[in-house]
């Protein structure tokens, strides 16, 4: 294995560990948003609309999901659904569900 690959693996392990360790979830940092999103996903599916509202309060849920998948290895599946906003209009949004196992990009 090359030194470059070793460095990349070490960086991925470090990123995954930072996601799994206790994080201050009260801030606006990406790490805090990931922690709040993971806590919600452990309870059940989360839509993009729900992820943007309190208590998750992640303004870019897709970016946080990407980080959780690719840095943390979490197997989070996307399903497209129609869901109303607070204004009552239906929007096609993602619903994210935490599944067992590691994330594998298809």
Phi, psi and omega in degrees: 000138183283162178298322179298317179293320178299317180295319179295318178297317179297320179294319178296318178297318180296318179296317179297319180295321180294330178287324184279338182280166181293128182238145173293111186268008183268348184269185179258005181296158177301321180297318179294319179295319177299318181296316179294320180295317178297320178299319179291318180296328178292338179271337181158182181299149181227128177272164177301320180296314179296324182292334181278344181265164174295145008270353182287309172055049177254115184288334178233074184302323181299322178293319179293322177297316178303314180296317180297322179290306191275332178264325183259345179076013181286138182271091182249119185260140178258132172233133179275131180222165172256129184218139179282147173274180176299333179282353176094357179274141177280136177229146173278116184228163177275141171243121184259136180229130177280125180245159176292158177093179180267152178292131173231117179290131181270000000 
